[in-house]
């Protein structure tokens, strides 16, 4: 990447109107790739649906994620590398709009820990 491209990329992130007061550990936990959950029964055909977030909130998050057309792993990588190729200012604002509130984040992390055990 040339000097002009790097400067442009830095300026885009620095001049963004987005509030960057986000904890890195929260982002890492939200966009982490979980290991597959192993079923205790070989004959289990249906998976239990666990609702952590209110249905409307979950639907809004799903809509934003679908509109971005970026895989969660790619979002995570783009955030770590501050890549403006995949995440524009508009995309970042959309993501910030659906970040979980403190209580929602703790519920998600608790459920994640329960599934891993």
Legacy VTK file of the C-alpha trace (Angstrom):
# vtk DataFile Version 3.0
C-alpha trace
ASCII
DATASET POLYDATA
POINTS 117 float
0.000 0.000 0.000
1.455 3.368 -0.988
2.028 6.314 1.338
-1.018 8.157 -0.020
-3.268 5.156 0.546
-1.979 4.698 4.098
-2.462 8.393 4.851
-5.984 8.304 3.408
-6.780 5.190 5.432
-5.485 6.780 8.643
-7.379 9.980 7.987
-10.611 8.102 7.403
-10.390 6.393 10.784
-9.135 9.464 12.621
-11.745 11.818 11.175
-14.587 9.380 11.716
-17.504 10.681 13.739
-17.771 7.311 15.432
-17.172 7.138 19.183
-14.324 4.627 19.575
-14.865 4.005 23.283
-15.280 0.238 22.847
-13.515 -2.411 24.897
-11.371 -4.698 22.780
-12.295 -7.759 24.872
-16.006 -7.199 24.152
-15.377 -7.057 20.400
-13.163 -10.122 20.558
-15.803 -12.098 22.450
-18.599 -11.004 20.126
-16.787 -11.866 16.901
-14.862 -14.912 18.107
-15.335 -18.169 16.287
-16.757 -20.724 18.681
-15.917 -24.400 18.474
-18.838 -26.540 17.335
-21.102 -27.719 20.125
-21.010 -31.472 20.446
-24.336 -33.194 20.885
-24.604 -35.585 23.820
-27.005 -37.768 21.859
-26.175 -39.210 18.456
-29.881 -39.342 17.601
-30.561 -35.700 18.384
-32.089 -34.246 15.243
-33.377 -30.914 16.477
-31.238 -28.289 18.122
-32.562 -26.285 21.009
-32.983 -22.611 20.252
-31.673 -20.374 22.978
-33.015 -16.835 23.126
-30.662 -14.501 24.906
-31.739 -11.204 23.394
-35.278 -9.915 22.934
-36.614 -11.064 19.540
-36.865 -7.556 18.084
-33.285 -6.706 19.121
-31.980 -9.984 17.705
-33.845 -9.308 14.455
-32.322 -5.815 14.183
-28.835 -7.214 14.717
-29.485 -9.865 12.062
-30.669 -7.227 9.592
-27.564 -5.083 10.123
-25.243 -8.071 9.790
-26.981 -9.169 6.584
-26.847 -5.641 5.122
-23.106 -5.425 5.775
-22.520 -8.593 3.731
-19.348 -9.279 5.700
-18.671 -12.477 7.642
-18.189 -12.022 11.425
-14.587 -13.279 11.094
-13.896 -10.607 8.471
-15.476 -7.913 10.657
-13.217 -8.975 13.498
-10.133 -8.863 11.266
-11.128 -5.495 9.793
-11.561 -4.043 13.281
-8.178 -5.345 14.425
-6.404 -4.049 11.335
-8.536 -0.878 11.070
-9.194 -1.724 7.440
-11.307 0.789 5.546
-11.566 -1.563 2.577
-14.133 -3.743 4.328
-15.558 -1.375 6.930
-16.534 2.118 5.879
-17.537 4.823 8.338
-21.170 3.988 7.608
-20.583 0.295 8.327
-18.847 1.126 11.596
-21.730 3.336 12.675
-24.166 0.498 11.908
-22.072 -1.925 13.952
-21.877 0.476 16.870
-25.642 0.806 16.737
-26.093 -2.911 17.360
-23.327 -3.490 19.887
-24.835 -5.178 22.934
-25.587 -3.166 26.002
-23.633 -4.126 29.111
-26.290 -6.533 30.416
-26.789 -8.095 26.980
-23.056 -8.624 26.567
-22.799 -10.397 29.911
-25.758 -12.661 29.009
-24.123 -13.581 25.699
-20.794 -14.321 27.379
-22.479 -16.430 30.082
-24.304 -18.481 27.446
-21.098 -18.854 25.441
-19.266 -20.189 28.508
-22.138 -22.572 29.219
-21.988 -23.937 25.661
-18.212 -24.404 25.738
-18.293 -26.457 28.966
LINES 1 118
117 0 1 2 3 4 5 6 7 8 9 10 11 12 13 14 15 16 17 18 19 20 21 22 23 24 25 26 27 28 29 30 31 32 33 34 35 36 37 38 39 40 41 42 43 44 45 46 47 48 49 50 51 52 53 54 55 56 57 58 59 60 61 62 63 64 65 66 67 68 69 70 71 72 73 74 75 76 77 78 79 80 81 82 83 84 85 86 87 88 89 90 91 92 93 94 95 96 97 98 99 100 101 102 103 104 105 106 107 108 109 110 111 112 113 114 115 116
